[in-house]
Amino acid sequence: MRYWKGRQTDDGSVHCMGNGRLAVYEQGPDIIQLFGPPYSSNSYIKLNIIENGDIEAESERKAGTAIWSHKIYKGKRMIGEITDFVDADTACMARKLGLAEQVDFLLVYDEKINVLDNKERFKDYEISAGLLSFAEAGMFIYNRYPNPHRAYHQFIATGNLSCVENNSHNQFKISCGPGESFIFIIGGPSYPECIENSESILKTSYEMLFDRTLAFWKYFTGRRYNFENIIPENFSKRDSLISAIDDVSVLIKAQQGKEGGVLAGHNYHLGYIRDQYGVSRALLKLGYLDEAKAVLRFYWNIWKKYGILHNAQAIGLDGIFHIHENDEVEITGYLVIQAFDYYSASGDDSFLEEIFPMLEWAWNVQKKNLVNNMLPFNGDETYIAGGILPRSCINDGSAEATLLFITGGEKLIEWAGKRGLWTKNRIDEEACVLKNTIDSYRSNFWESGKLYANNPDRTLFFNAPKFRHGVCEICYDNMVWTERNRHGYYTCPKCWNSTKRKDSAKERYYLKSVSLTPIYIGATLFSNDEISALTNDIVNQYEQTGKLPSRPDGSITVGYDYG
């Protein structure tokens, strides 16, 4: 149960509904984002309850589904119930309202959006309101990446409600009276598709929409490993664990686009490689091998077209990449390990052989970044973007990126040899590279029983490129081309003449997060005693303080530490 007592005091937790085409994020009964198709689209629609200080809600997800119900209270009296879901077959969000008293909503479109009253277009269907909205091509996804296509959405309402302009640009007051009413918000992506989808919805009864959506989710949940049989009856907090498993399963599925990519969250409408590595692990543990394979196929389809992958890729839009510094490392290591995680669970030799060119590329681009048998940091997917390490460390040796290279490489070389995909000479060459990296690992990163996150010595033998795409080290403008100035800083053009003093002597940093990496990815470089020592240090601090900081002297925890 999720309690909502108004936006001002709410804890901000959100949930997702989606079918791979259209995604909706809600905060209690408020619709805070709605977008798609495709999933990498901008959100420009909100539908919020108009608060008068006495409206509350109890929101609950129907187990095994992404169908949500919201019991609405006014002054502690229940006055109705709202049911929300995204239709299984169409890019449509459906809302059923059963009310004993009037409840008002504010439908808000982004001020740049075109909104047309097209109720007359659907006069044959006895609708109460109809609004067509469209965003011009070029509207930004994640504040930075222009959508090359127009986006269309149709708002349709039926039943005892009215829709009037709210004396403010692109805002409409939706007043829902007693009785039963329905709201549908339907996507395209094109205008013909949007209209045809809308007509299809109006020709279909709400009961049929609900039933086919319920059936879809029952089928999905039925494919999951049966944890009620797997988890013993006397297991501590068993019911909470089973509920959490269902929560996570549905949340991932709702955020997986039909192309296979999984949204990183309601603020990030892209498919990030590191995030999806964690998602893939979850899917495999849950028994959803098809969904895990779909993530890899998402990468494969993009790689076949462009011959490259970056920090994140758009889901359903061609050619949009979230590019950071050193994208040839770390994320590529995760990609290789993810593929072999899937292979270990499925034994799917034919699929691995199909995507082998992509995995070979991921190995090769890591290999060319080896300096003194160390890989650098990726600018976004490690500790640098979160401020846990200074950006000046970016070209230091990275214990984590290098360990990912080793762990994935062991699997790749062995499998390529067994399948005859590399010649013996090639196998020997790659095994030599791997051995040299392994043999140097401890001297590069291990000292006095600690695994250090970075090694500044890599920069002594590294020829820094003149240009790189990422973050300006002066003004911190991000996702821009930067140039190395005469002071050694990578800056945007306006900061190029900065005389900001260089950092002091390089430091070595110990991060607890990095100490968790060997056990997280199943690295073979360390003994059980060494891994126990690494993890016990973290466990002891957590037991004493209740905190899990990535840096011993910090307060920030990266999300995957809990994993």
C-alpha positions, 0 to 999 in steps of 0.5 A, a space after each residue: 500500500 502506498 499512501 498519498 496525502 498531497 504533493 507537498 508532503 509526499 515522499 516522492 516515490 514513483 511507479 511505472 506502467 508500460 507495455 514497451 510502446 507507451 510508458 507512464 510514471 505515477 506519483 500516487 494518483 498523479 500522472 507525472 510522466 507519459 511518453 512513447 512510442 518509442 520509449 526514448 521520447 520526451 514527456 510533456 503531459 501531466 494529469 494531477 489531482 487538484 488539491 483542496 487540502 483534504 484529498 488523500 489516496 491509497 495506491 496499490 498495485 494488483 499483484 503480478 501486474 502493472 495495474 494500479 488502483 487508487 482509493 480516493 478519500 476526502 476528509 477521511 471518507 472514501 469517495 471513489 476509486 481510480 484504476 490505471 493501466 497501460 493496455 497490453 496491445 495498444 499505446 494507450 493508458 486507460 483510467 477508470 473513475 468510479 466516484 461518489 463525489 466530484 474530483 477535479 484534475 489539472 491536465 497540463 501540457 508543456 507550454 511548447 506543445 501544440 494542443 487542439 480540441 478535436 472532440 468533433 473528430 470523434 463525434 460518432 463515439 459519444 466522447 466528453 472531451 478530445 484533445 490532440 497534442 503534438 510536439 514538434 520535431 527537435 524537442 529534447 529527450 533528457 534535456 539534450 537529445 533532439 527527437 527527430 520526429 513529431 510526437 502525437 498523443 490523443 486525450 479522450 474522455 467519456 462519461 460524467 466529466 467536463 474539460 475546460 481551459 484553465 485560464 492558463 496556456 495548455 492547462 485544462 481542468 477536468 471535472 469528474 462528477 459522480 458515477 463512472 467515467 473513463 480517460 484514455 491517453 493514446 500515443 502514435 507515434 505518427 498522426 495516422 497511428 495515433 488516430 487509428 489507435 484512438 479509434 481502435 480503443 473507442 471500438 473496444 470495451 473497457 472490460 476487454 482492455 482490462 481483461 487482455 491486460 490482466 491476461 498479459 500480466 498473468 502470463 508474464 508472472 507465470 513464466 517467473 520461477 516459482 519463488 513461493 515453492 523455492 523460498 522455505 516457509 520459515 524464511 525470515 520476512 518471506 512474504 516481504 521478499 516474495 512481494 519485493 520479487 514481484 515488485 521488481 519483476 513488474 517494474 522491469 517489464 513495464 520499463 522494457 521497450 519493445 526493442 529490448 532496451 530498459 529505461 534507466 528510470 523516470 528521468 532517464 529515457 535511455 538504455 544505459 549499458 551498466 544499468 542494463 547489466 544489473 537489470 539482466 542479472 535480475 531477469 536471469 535470476 527471476 527466470 526471464 531469459 527471453 527478456 534478458 536476451 532481448 536486452 542483448 538483442 537491443 545492443 546487437 541491432 544498434 551495433 550492426 547498424 553503427 558498429 559502436 555502442 556508447 554509455 547509453 543508447 536511445 530506445 526506438 530512435 536511431 542514431 542517438 547516443 549518450 557519449 561520455 569520456 572513455 566509452 570504450 572501457 568499463 561498459 564494454 566489459 559489462 557487455 561481455 560479462 552480460 552476454 556470458 551471464 545469459 549464456 551460462 543460464 541459457 546455453 544458447 550457443 547459436 545466439 552468442 555466436 550470432 552476436 560474437 562480432 559485437 563481443 569481439 569489438 567490445 574486447 578489441 576496443 578495451 584492449 587498445 586502451 590498455 596502458 601498463 596493463 590498466 584501463 582508465 575510468 569511464 566518465 559517467 558509469 563509475 564514481 566520477 559522475 557522482 563526485 566520489 572521485 575527482 574528474 582528474 582521475 579519469 585517465 588513471 588506471 581503474 581497478 574496476 574497469 580492468 577487472 571487468 576486462 579480465 573477467 569477461 576476457 577469460 570467458 570470451 577467449 575460452 568460448 571463442 576457442 571452443 567454437 573455433 571462432 578464432 585461430 589458435 594463433 589468435 587465441 594465443 595472442 589474446 591469452 597473452 594480453 590477458 595474462 599480462 593484465 592479470 599478472 600486473 593487476 596486484 602490483 597496479 591496484 593491490 596494496 596491504 590487503 586493500 584494493 585501490 580504485 585508481 592508479 595514477 601511474 597510468 597517466 605517466 605513459 598515456 598520451 592524452 587526446 587533444 579532444 574528448 566528448 564529456 564534461 568541461 573541467 572548468 564550468 562543468 557543462 556536460 555532454 559537449 566536445 572539450 579540448 585540452 588546454 595549455 594547463 592540461 584541462 579539458 574545457 569547452 570552447 568558452 573556458 579554453 583560456 582558463 588559468 585555473 591551477 592544476 590539481 595537486 599531486 595525484 592521490 590513490 583512493 580506496 573505495 568500498 564499492 570497488 572492494 565489492 566488485 570481485 565478488 559481484 562479477 565472480 572474478 577469479 583473481 582473489 582467494 576466498 580469504 581475500 574476498 572475505 577480508 574485503 567484504 567484512 570491512 564493509 559489513 563491519 562499518 555498516 553494522 556500526 553506522 548503518 551506512 554503506 558509503 562508497 568512500 569511507 569518508 563520504 556519504 554517497 552510495 552508488 546504487 549497485 553496492 546493494 546488489 
